[in-house]
């Protein structure tokens, strides 16, 4: 290879390497690295300033007051109290409810609110108020007479 051809090949190779290196290094810019390290989603808690997005769902649900005890039971309680899972008193089982009521209704309310044995506090309705839980207990007791 002649000296001129060799210099030309080296010059082209060097130029290609410089451009390739510059293109490859672009992904290492501070902004690109920061963008890649950002979380995919953000979690906001009450009191945070939430950026408004035109197609975003409302951040708070409107409540129309206490829910019906039967609706709460059917949504959150029936999974265990229909089948008697882990000893849960079945809806309509008079003997099971009578044995629990022997300690007084306040004890039954307390157990439902605070949890007992395998039942977690408020069953699976973590957003129910204490009054809603008491109303559901009353509903279940009434259905088991």
N, CA, C and O of each residue as an XYZ file, in Angstrom:
580
protein
N       0.848     -1.157      0.000
C       0.000      0.000      0.000
C       0.899      1.227      0.000
O       1.912      1.282      0.697
N       0.508      2.187     -0.784
C       1.338      3.390     -0.852
C       1.121      4.228      0.383
O       0.139      4.069      1.109
N       2.048      5.110      0.599
C       1.997      5.961      1.769
C       0.743      6.840      1.761
O       0.136      7.064      2.808
N       0.359      7.332      0.593
C      -0.813      8.192      0.481
C      -2.090      7.418      0.797
O      -2.968      7.921      1.498
N      -2.189      6.195      0.279
C      -3.364      5.369      0.558
C      -3.447      5.046      2.043
O      -4.528      5.082      2.632
N      -2.317      4.732      2.641
C      -2.280      4.416      4.061
C      -2.731      5.609      4.891
O      -3.513      5.455      5.829
N      -2.239      6.802      4.548
C      -2.641      8.006      5.276
C      -4.143      8.253      5.109
O      -4.816      8.658      6.057
N      -4.664      8.011      3.911
C      -6.090      8.211      3.663
C      -6.922      7.235      4.495
O      -7.915      7.635      5.103
N      -6.533      5.978      4.527
C      -7.246      4.962      5.305
C      -7.197      5.302      6.784
O      -8.202      5.185      7.486
N      -6.048      5.717      7.255
C      -5.926      6.096      8.662
C      -6.781      7.321      8.984
O      -7.419      7.373     10.036
N      -6.797      8.293      8.095
C      -7.598      9.496      8.317
C      -9.084      9.159      8.359
O      -9.810      9.643      9.227
N      -9.534      8.330      7.422
C     -10.945      7.932      7.399
C     -11.279      7.125      8.645
O     -12.321      7.352      9.260
N     -10.434      6.204      9.024
C     -10.668      5.384     10.216
C     -10.733      6.250     11.465
O     -11.606      6.058     12.311
N      -9.811      7.205     11.585
C      -9.775      8.102     12.733
C     -11.056      8.947     12.791
O     -11.667      9.090     13.850
N     -11.454      9.506     11.633
C     -12.670     10.322     11.578
C     -13.890      9.486     11.956
O     -14.745      9.946     12.713
N     -13.975      8.291     11.449
C     -15.103      7.413     11.776
C     -15.115      7.078     13.256
O     -16.177      7.050     13.877
N     -13.944      6.823     13.827
C     -13.855      6.504     15.252
C     -14.279      7.690     16.107
O     -14.962      7.513     17.115
N     -13.883      8.886     15.717
C     -14.264     10.095     16.476
C     -15.769     10.275     16.449
O     -16.385     10.512     17.488
N     -16.373     10.163     15.259
C     -17.823     10.333     15.159
C     -18.571      9.215     15.889
O     -19.584      9.467     16.541
N     -18.082      8.008     15.780
C     -18.729      6.890     16.470
C     -18.630      7.067     17.974
O     -19.586      6.800     18.702
N     -17.482      7.514     18.434
C     -17.300      7.754     19.868
C     -18.203      8.861     20.359
O     -18.770      8.769     21.448
N     -18.341      9.909     19.563
C     -19.214     11.017     19.958
C     -20.660     10.556     20.007
O     -21.397     10.940     20.916
N     -21.075      9.750     19.060
C     -22.449      9.258     19.040
C     -22.694      8.312     20.209
O     -23.751      8.348     20.838
N     -21.710      7.469     20.490
C     -21.865      6.526     21.583
C     -21.863      7.240     22.929
O     -22.567      6.822     23.847
N     -21.100      8.287     23.057
C     -20.993      8.991     24.328
C     -22.190      9.891     24.597
O     -22.372     10.344     25.727
N     -23.006     10.158     23.591
C     -24.165     11.028     23.780
C     -25.087     10.474     24.866
O     -25.681     11.242     25.623
N     -25.208      9.170     24.946
C     -26.079      8.571     25.957
C     -25.547      8.781     27.376
O     -26.264      8.527     28.345
N     -24.308      9.239     27.509
C     -23.720      9.470     28.824
C     -23.870     10.906     29.303
O     -23.328     11.264     30.348
N     -24.599     11.737     28.554
C     -24.772     13.127     28.988
C     -25.525     13.143     30.315
O     -26.288     12.224     30.612
N     -25.308     14.183     31.105
C     -25.949     14.282     32.423
C     -27.466     14.181     32.314
O     -28.101     13.484     33.105
N     -28.042     14.869     31.345
C     -29.500     14.843     31.190
C     -29.996     13.447     30.845
O     -30.983     12.983     31.416
N     -29.328     12.777     29.925
C     -29.759     11.432     29.547
C     -29.633     10.451     30.712
O     -30.508      9.610     30.916
N     -28.561     10.559     31.463
C     -28.389      9.681     32.625
C     -29.472      9.974     33.656
O     -30.075      9.046     34.195
N     -29.729     11.245     33.936
C     -30.762     11.636     34.910
C     -32.131     11.128     34.466
O     -32.889     10.603     35.281
N     -32.453     11.278     33.186
C     -33.739     10.809     32.670
C     -33.886      9.298     32.837
O     -34.965      8.812     33.175
N     -32.807      8.560     32.600
C     -32.878      7.101     32.733
C     -33.007      6.659     34.184
O     -33.562      5.594     34.457
N     -32.510      7.452     35.105
C     -32.566      7.084     36.516
C     -33.868      7.509     37.197
O     -34.137      7.093     38.324
N     -34.679      8.331     36.527
C     -35.954      8.754     37.097
C     -36.881      7.545     37.235
O     -36.865      6.653     36.386
N     -37.693      7.508     38.304
C     -38.657      6.416     38.421
C     -39.685      6.476     37.287
O     -39.968      7.541     36.739
N     -40.224      5.330     36.957
C     -41.201      5.264     35.888
C     -42.514      5.913     36.331
O     -43.186      6.575     35.541
N     -42.871      5.716     37.602
C     -44.106      6.268     38.151
C     -43.782      7.052     39.408
O     -42.730      6.868     40.019
N     -44.692      7.919     39.779
C     -44.545      8.664     41.020
C     -45.743      8.359     41.906
O     -46.851      8.161     41.407
N     -45.530      8.321     43.206
C     -46.596      8.113     44.165
C     -46.794      9.414     44.915
O     -45.842     10.002     45.428
N     -48.027      9.854     44.971
C     -48.352     11.082     45.671
C     -49.188     10.740     46.888
O     -50.031      9.845     46.839
N     -48.957     11.446     47.972
C     -49.766     11.282     49.171
C     -50.527     12.568     49.413
O     -50.209     13.613     48.846
N     -51.527     12.480     50.254
C     -52.360     13.638     50.534
C     -51.487     14.813     50.965
O     -50.615     14.672     51.823
N     -51.730     15.961     50.364
C     -50.968     17.156     50.673
C     -49.900     17.473     49.646
O     -49.419     18.605     49.592
N     -49.513     16.492     48.822
C     -48.521     16.742     47.770
C     -49.142     17.586     46.672
O     -50.340     17.493     46.405
N     -48.321     18.409     46.041
C     -48.761     19.108     44.846
C     -48.688     18.130     43.691
O     -47.606     17.683     43.311
N     -49.836     17.802     43.138
C     -49.902     16.833     42.060
C     -50.012     17.584     40.742
O     -50.935     18.379     40.559
N     -49.087     17.346     39.824
C     -49.196     18.011     38.531
C     -50.469     17.556     37.822
O     -50.783     16.366     37.800
N     -51.181     18.486     37.258
C     -52.434     18.161     36.576
C     -52.150     17.740     35.139
O     -51.463     18.438     34.392
N     -52.684     16.604     34.779
C     -52.564     16.089     33.427
C     -53.982     16.013     32.876
O     -54.893     15.566     33.574
N     -54.176     16.434     31.667
C     -55.527     16.544     31.125
C     -56.295     15.224     31.129
O     -57.513     15.234     31.310
N     -55.634     14.106     30.939
C     -56.336     12.827     30.896
C     -56.175     12.031     32.191
O     -56.494     10.843     32.231
N     -55.683     12.677     33.248
C     -55.462     11.975     34.510
C     -56.779     11.771     35.251
O     -57.687     12.599     35.163
N     -56.872     10.680     35.970
C     -58.053     10.415     36.785
C     -58.032     11.337     37.993
O     -56.961     11.788     38.400
N     -59.183     11.626     38.573
C     -59.199     12.470     39.768
C     -58.371     11.829     40.878
O     -58.338     10.606     41.009
N     -57.703     12.660     41.674
C     -56.830     12.117     42.711
C     -57.589     11.752     43.976
O     -57.072     11.003     44.805
N     -58.790     12.257     44.143
C     -59.584     11.888     45.312
C     -60.967     11.468     44.846
O     -61.536     12.056     43.927
N     -61.491     10.451     45.491
C     -62.820      9.979     45.144
C     -63.842     10.698     46.012
O     -63.638     10.888     47.211
N     -64.914     11.081     45.403
C     -65.975     11.736     46.157
C     -66.762     10.671     46.907
O     -67.117      9.636     46.343
N     -67.027     10.928     48.161
C     -67.816      9.995     48.948
C     -69.202     10.578     49.143
O     -69.368     11.787     49.304
N     -70.171      9.721     49.125
C     -71.542     10.182     49.286
C     -72.084      9.777     50.643
O     -73.298      9.648     50.806
N     -71.218      9.576     51.612
C     -71.650      9.194     52.946
C     -71.348      7.741     53.219
O     -70.679      7.076     52.428
N     -71.842      7.247     54.345
C     -71.567      5.861     54.720
C     -72.156      4.881     53.702
O     -73.210      5.121     53.114
N     -71.453      3.795     53.520
C     -71.913      2.759     52.598
C     -72.910      1.851     53.313
O     -72.907      1.752     54.540
N     -73.745      1.204     52.544
C     -74.730      0.282     53.113
C     -74.015     -0.941     53.677
O     -73.117     -1.491     53.039
N     -74.418     -1.368     54.884
C     -73.766     -2.537     55.494
C     -73.806     -3.775     54.609
O     -72.829     -4.520     54.549
N     -74.919     -4.005     53.922
C     -75.028     -5.175     53.055
C     -74.032     -5.088     51.900
O     -73.456     -6.101     51.503
N     -73.825     -3.882     51.355
C     -72.849     -3.702     50.277
C     -71.430     -3.974     50.767
O     -70.642     -4.627     50.083
N     -71.114     -3.468     51.958
C     -69.775     -3.712     52.526
C     -69.591     -5.198     52.765
O     -68.546     -5.757     52.430
N     -70.604     -5.850     53.346
C     -70.513     -7.287     53.597
C     -70.259     -8.043     52.301
O     -69.360     -8.882     52.233
N     -71.055     -7.746     51.265
C     -70.929     -8.465     49.989
C     -69.587     -8.209     49.312
O     -69.069     -9.074     48.606
N     -69.025     -7.024     49.528
C     -67.759     -6.682     48.879
C     -66.550     -7.187     49.653
O     -65.607     -7.708     49.058
N     -66.568     -7.039     50.973
C     -65.361     -7.294     51.763
C     -65.445     -8.495     52.706
O     -64.418     -9.103     53.008
N     -66.618     -8.843     53.168
C     -66.727     -9.828     54.256
C     -67.146    -11.220     53.796
O     -66.766    -12.224     54.400
N     -67.923    -11.272     52.735
C     -68.536    -12.543     52.341
C     -67.517    -13.616     51.967
O     -67.789    -14.805     52.133
N     -66.356    -13.218     51.470
C     -65.355    -14.206     51.059
C     -65.015    -15.161     52.202
O     -64.807    -16.353     51.974
N     -64.958    -14.652     53.408
C     -64.637    -15.506     54.561
C     -65.883    -15.957     55.317
O     -65.944    -17.091     55.792
N     -66.879    -15.074     55.431
C     -68.023    -15.372     56.292
C     -69.099    -16.216     55.619
O     -70.026    -16.652     56.301
N     -69.021    -16.464     54.320
C     -69.939    -17.398     53.669
C     -69.436    -18.825     53.886
O     -70.218    -19.729     54.182
N     -68.133    -19.015     53.738
C     -67.554    -20.364     53.835
C     -67.022    -20.698     55.228
O     -66.706    -21.855     55.506
N     -66.921    -19.694     56.109
C     -66.368    -19.955     57.439
C     -64.862    -20.126     57.422
O     -64.317    -20.918     58.192
N     -64.184    -19.392     56.552
C     -62.734    -19.494     56.405
C     -62.040    -19.193     57.730
O     -62.349    -18.199     58.387
N     -61.106    -20.048     58.116
C     -60.290    -19.894     59.333
C     -61.138    -19.663     60.575
O     -60.730    -18.939     61.483
N     -62.317    -20.276     60.619
C     -63.167    -20.179     61.801
C     -64.062    -18.955     61.843
O     -64.683    -18.686     62.871
N     -64.143    -18.207     60.754
C     -65.027    -17.034     60.711
C     -66.463    -17.501     60.875
O     -66.872    -18.471     60.236
N     -67.240    -16.824     61.724
C     -68.638    -17.236     61.880
C     -69.408    -16.993     60.584
O     -69.359    -15.903     60.013
N     -70.115    -18.021     60.131
C     -70.859    -17.921     58.877
C     -72.105    -17.067     59.072
O     -72.739    -17.083     60.127
N     -72.431    -16.327     58.031
C     -73.667    -15.560     58.042
C     -74.824    -16.548     58.138
O     -74.924    -17.462     57.319
N     -75.682    -16.380     59.112
C     -76.819    -17.269     59.301
C     -76.578    -18.397     60.292
O     -77.516    -19.116     60.635
N     -75.347    -18.572     60.760
C     -75.035    -19.631     61.721
C     -75.322    -19.107     63.130
O     -74.474    -18.469     63.753
N     -76.526    -19.387     63.618
C     -76.990    -18.843     64.894
C     -76.066    -19.244     66.041
O     -75.720    -18.403     66.870
N     -75.666    -20.499     66.103
C     -74.824    -20.978     67.206
C     -73.471    -20.265     67.214
O     -72.980    -19.894     68.280
N     -72.869    -20.071     66.057
C     -71.563    -19.406     65.993
C     -71.663    -17.965     66.465
O     -70.787    -17.481     67.182
N     -72.713    -17.288     66.073
C     -72.881    -15.886     66.486
C     -73.289    -15.778     67.949
O     -72.853    -14.859     68.643
N     -74.119    -16.704     68.429
C     -74.514    -16.672     69.840
C     -73.308    -16.822     70.751
O     -73.213    -16.139     71.770
N     -72.381    -17.714     70.393
C     -71.198    -17.902     71.246
C     -70.341    -16.635     71.275
O     -69.726    -16.339     72.300
N     -70.288    -15.894     70.190
C     -69.516    -14.643     70.160
C     -70.253    -13.528     70.893
O     -69.629    -12.696     71.551
N     -71.570    -13.510     70.780
C     -72.368    -12.471     71.443
C     -72.449    -12.684     72.949
O     -72.834    -11.773     73.682
N     -72.088    -13.884     73.421
C     -72.099    -14.151     74.863
C     -71.149    -13.202     75.593
O     -71.358    -12.908     76.770
N     -70.102    -12.717     74.906
C     -69.145    -11.776     75.504
C     -69.598    -10.329     75.357
O     -68.919     -9.417     75.829
N     -70.734    -10.113     74.710
C     -71.263     -8.771     74.534
C     -70.981     -8.227     73.147
O     -69.969     -8.555     72.527
N     -71.893     -7.388     72.669
C     -71.767     -6.829     71.323
C     -70.550     -5.921     71.207
O     -69.952     -5.830     70.135
N     -70.169     -5.243     72.299
C     -68.994     -4.359     72.253
C     -67.723     -5.158     71.979
O     -66.817     -4.674     71.301
N     -67.655     -6.377     72.501
C     -66.504     -7.244     72.238
C     -66.481     -7.662     70.768
O     -65.420     -7.708     70.145
N     -67.644     -7.962     70.229
C     -67.726     -8.340     68.811
C     -67.309     -7.152     67.947
O     -66.563     -7.321     66.983
N     -67.788     -5.941     68.288
C     -67.372     -4.737     67.559
C     -65.854     -4.566     67.624
O     -65.204     -4.326     66.607
N     -65.300     -4.692     68.823
C     -63.860     -4.516     69.021
C     -63.063     -5.522     68.201
O     -62.062     -5.170     67.577
N     -63.513     -6.786     68.205
C     -62.817     -7.816     67.426
C     -62.875     -7.515     65.935
O     -61.898     -7.728     65.216
N     -64.023     -7.018     65.467
C     -64.167     -6.707     64.046
C     -63.298     -5.511     63.662
O     -62.702     -5.494     62.585
N     -63.226     -4.523     64.532
C     -62.443     -3.314     64.241
C     -60.953     -3.572     64.365
O     -60.174     -3.133     63.518
N     -60.548     -4.275     65.406
C     -59.127     -4.476     65.691
C     -58.554     -5.778     65.148
O     -57.336     -5.953     65.113
N     -59.421     -6.690     64.724
C     -58.972     -7.980     64.216
C     -58.899     -9.011     65.324
O     -58.725     -8.674     66.495
N     -59.032    -10.248     64.950
C     -58.933    -11.352     65.905
C     -58.549    -12.614     65.127
O     -59.049    -12.857     64.029
N     -57.666    -13.400     65.708
C     -57.184    -14.632     65.073
C     -56.714    -14.340     63.650
O     -55.827    -13.508     63.459
N     -57.292    -15.012     62.639
C     -56.843    -14.820     61.257
C     -57.447    -13.575     60.608
O     -57.027    -13.171     59.524
N     -58.438    -12.965     61.275
C     -59.089    -11.791     60.687
C     -58.264    -10.545     60.972
O     -57.996    -10.223     62.129
N     -57.856     -9.837     59.905
C     -57.108     -8.590     60.118
C     -58.039     -7.482     60.605
O     -59.258     -7.627     60.519
N     -57.497     -6.392     61.107
C     -58.348     -5.276     61.518
C     -59.282     -4.860     60.382
O     -58.852     -4.671     59.244
N     -60.539     -4.723     60.705
C     -61.590     -4.329     59.757
C     -61.723     -5.308     58.599
O     -62.174     -4.940     57.514
N     -61.335     -6.539     58.832
C     -61.437     -7.542     57.778
C     -60.565     -7.147     56.604
O     -59.361     -6.938     56.756
N     -61.164     -7.048     55.449
C     -60.402     -6.597     54.273
C     -60.841     -5.198     53.832
O     -60.466     -4.741     52.753
N     -61.632     -4.523     54.663
C     -62.124     -3.179     54.325
C     -61.322     -2.137     55.096
O     -61.819     -1.538     56.050
N     -60.092     -1.928     54.679
C     -59.210     -1.013     55.411
C     -59.678      0.433     55.363
O     -59.271      1.235     56.204
N     -60.525      0.786     54.397
C     -61.000      2.168     54.332
C     -62.375      2.349     54.973
O     -62.962      3.426     54.874
N     -62.893      1.312     55.627
C     -64.166      1.433     56.336
C     -63.953      2.176     57.650
O     -62.919      2.028     58.302
N     -64.939      2.971     58.023
C     -64.885      3.644     59.323
C     -65.305      2.644     60.396
O     -65.881      1.598     60.094
N     -65.014      2.974     61.644
C     -65.437      2.114     62.752
C     -66.957      1.973     62.767
O     -67.480      0.890     63.027
N     -67.669      3.074     62.488
C     -69.133      3.017     62.470
C     -69.637      2.100     61.358
O     -70.626      1.391     61.548
N     -68.972      2.104     60.196
C     -69.373      1.204     59.121
C     -69.144     -0.253     59.522
O     -69.968     -1.117     59.223
N     -68.029     -0.524     60.196
C     -67.755     -1.898     60.649
C     -68.818     -2.330     61.651
O     -69.314     -3.454     61.582
N     -69.172     -1.441     62.587
C     -70.228     -1.771     63.554
C     -71.545     -2.053     62.846
O     -72.266     -2.977     63.222
N     -71.862     -1.272     61.832
C     -73.102     -1.485     61.081
C     -73.083     -2.832     60.357
O     -74.111     -3.505     60.269
N     -71.924     -3.225     59.842
C     -71.811     -4.526     59.173
C     -71.972     -5.653     60.192
O     -72.626     -6.657     59.909
N     -71.380     -5.489     61.372
C     -71.549     -6.497     62.435
C     -73.030     -6.614     62.782
O     -73.558     -7.720     62.895
N     -73.701     -5.477     62.950
C     -75.142     -5.503     63.253
C     -75.914     -6.221     62.155
O     -76.822     -7.004     62.434
N     -75.550     -5.951     60.907
C     -76.204     -6.614     59.763
C     -75.998     -8.121     59.840
O     -76.945     -8.886     59.662
N     -74.764     -8.553     60.104
C     -74.459     -9.979     60.147
C     -75.174    -10.655     61.314
O     -75.684    -11.767     61.173
N     -75.211     -9.988     62.459
C     -75.908    -10.548     63.623
C     -77.403    -10.665     63.312
O     -78.028    -11.681     63.618
N     -77.967     -9.626     62.708
C     -79.398     -9.631     62.368
C     -79.735    -10.768     61.394
O     -80.789    -11.394     61.504
N     -78.839    -11.025     60.449
C     -79.060    -12.092     59.474
C     -78.876    -13.481     60.093
O     -79.239    -14.490     59.489
N     -78.312    -13.520     61.292
C     -78.018    -14.813     61.939
C     -78.918    -15.084     63.122
O     -78.558    -15.852     64.014
N     -80.070    -14.472     63.142
C     -81.039    -14.732     64.241
C     -82.046    -15.764     63.808
O     -82.937    -16.119     64.579
